[in-house]
């Protein structure tokens, strides 16, 4: 019995080799996946203010002006919806919501200049992941949008009341 067990162990199981695929050695470097990870920075992580990883891989652009315009259009579309949807309507008066939404859009407009990425690439890839080169844009947008969560200071209320 022991002899049979030793003979089976010595022979080994060559099921991988029968298919022509050798087993992967333990010291082989990992192969990165192009599939989006659950930690990828996306519009959803921007909306929920979650920690994320910039692992998008947008394609190079052959027309920098058109790509820069497309990047800016994307930023405007996304931030418009985020500025409007981020506020809790049940706790705010309609006038207050309008003022805070406008303030959010003004802050986004100020920081969005860095979101064109020079037109070299898109700021998001086909899967909706933000590219590593768009980190400054993402962080600036996140800060502008997160300011909606803060109550307005008395000085801001006074300033907005003075301006027509």
N, C-alpha and C positions, 0 to 999 in steps of 0.2 A: 504494500500500500504506500509506504513512504517512497519507495523507488518510483512508483507511477507518478506521485505528486511532484517529485523532483524532475522527472522527465518532462512533465507538462510545463513547469516553471522555466526550465532551461530552453524549451522550444519557443516559448513566448507566444503572444497573440499578434499575428501579422495582419489583422483585419484592415488597418489603415493602408498597409503596403499592397494589399490585394487590389485596392481601388486605384493605386498609383499615387496616392497622396501621403507623403511622409508626415508624421506627427509634428506639431509645432514645438520647437524646443522652448523650455522655460525662460531662457535668456534672450529670446528674440524680442526686438523692440515692438511696442504696440503699434497696430495699424490704425490711424485715425479714421473715424467714420465721417462721411459727409452729411449724414442725416442730422437734422437739428436736435440738439440736446435739450433736456428739460430746463437747463440753466441758461439757454441762449437769450440774449437781450432782444426783445421784440416790443411791439406796440403794447402788448398785454403787460409785460413787465414794467413798461413806462407808465401805464395806467395805474398799476397796483403798487408801484414803488418797491419792487422786489429786487434783491441782489441778483446780478446776472453776469454772464460771460460773453464777451464780444467775439463770437466765432463765425460770423457771417462771411461769405466768400462771394461778393458781387463780381460780375464780369467787368473787364476793362471796357471803357467806352471809346468809340471811334470818333464821336462828336461831343467834345467837352462842353460846348455851349448848351446843347440840347440836354445833356445829362445833368448839368448844373441846374437848369430850369426844371427838369423832372424831379430832382432832389428837393428843390424848394417847394414845388407843388405838393410833393408827398408830405413834407413837414407842415405846410399850411393845412392840408386836409386832415392830417392826424391830430394836430394840436387844436384845431377848431373843435373837433368832436370831443377831445379830451378836456378842454377847458369848459365846455358846456356840460359834460356828463359827470365831471368830478365833484361838483357841488351837491350837497344834500339839500334838495328842494324843500324838505319838510321843516327845516330849521331856519330857512331864509325867506325874507320877503322878496317878491319879484324884482323890485327896484334894486335891492342889495345884490341879488344874483346877477342882474345885468351889469352893475358896476364892477363886480368882481370878475365876471367873465371878460369884460372889456379890458380890465387891468391885466388879466392873464394873457390875453392876445397881444397887448402892448409889450409885455415882458418877452413873450415868445418872438415877436417881431424884432426886438433888439438883439436877441441872441441867435436868431436863425441865420445870420450872415455867414457863420462858420459851418453851416450845414450843406453848402453846395458841394463840398469835397473837391473843389476845383474842377469839377466835371470829369475827373479821371475815372471814377467809378461811382456806382450807386451807393447810397448810404445803407441800403438793405439789399439782401440777395433775394433770389426767387422764393425762398422759404420764409421770408419776412424777418430774417435775423439781421441785426445791426452789425456792420463791419467793424473791425478793429480801428480803422481810420476814422470812423464816425463817433468815437468815444466822446470827444469834446462836445459834439453836437448833442448827443444823447444826454450827457450830464447836464448841459445847459438847459435843455428842454425840460428835463426832470426837475431841476431847481425851480424853473419858472412855473411849472404846473403845480408843484408841491406847495408853492406859496399860497395857493387857493385854500389850503387846509388851515392856514393861520388866520386868526381873527384880525380884522382891520384895526389899526391903531387909531386913536382919536385924531391925531394929526392928519392921517390919510383921509378920514371922513370929512374933516374940515376942509382940506385941500380939494376933494372931489365936489364938495358943496359950493365952493367958490368958483370953480371952473364951469362954464356953461355947457 
